[in-house]
Each structure stands twice: as structure tokens, then as C-alpha cells.
Amino acid sequence: MKLGDFTSFEKFLTPKLITFGYWVGIIVILLAGAGGVITALFSGEIIFLVINLIGILLGMIFWRVLCEGAILLFGIYDRLGEVRDGFQGSHLTSRDN
């Protein structure tokens, strides 16, 4: 990303930040899950271990869907800009009935 892109708002910085936040979130989920797994192992309860492993998996899936939804919003905005630019080039006018 060039300085001109940063100051002109032609390209969004947020999708890159969302990608970075996704990986930070995955690390946090794995660390929290590892803490739960270690606690479950020391308590000797297999059910807590299984619940923690399922929680890690569901947490990672939920986090992925949430981040994809945010990036999808930016993709929609980009596509709408392309549609707008296409209409400006064709000089469409409305008809009077």
C-alpha cells in the first residue's frame, strides 16, 4: 500500500486489519482452549476435555464466519462502486411516460 492510497481513501485499510484481527482471534481462541484442555486434563474429567475441544472448534468457525461477513460488506461496497461506474459510462436516462 502506497502513501497515496492511504491518504486518498481509494483502497480500504479495514479488510487488511480484519485479516490481521482474524489471526489474532484464532491465536486467542487456541490459547484459551489450550488452557481449558489443560484444566480438564488435571481435573480428570473426560467430558470437560471433550466440551473444550468442541468449544475450540465452534469458536474458530464462529470467528471465521464473523470475519468473512465483515469482509463481505467491503466486497459488496466495491462491487456497487463498479456498477455505479458502469452506469456513468453508459449515460442512462430515465423515460417519461
Secondary structure, DSSP 4 states (H G I P E B T S, - for coil): --HHHHHH-SS-SHHHHHHHHHHHHHHHHHHHHHHHHHHHHHHT-HHHHHHHHHHHHHHHHHHHHHHHHHHHHHHHHHHHHHHHHHHHHHT--PPP-
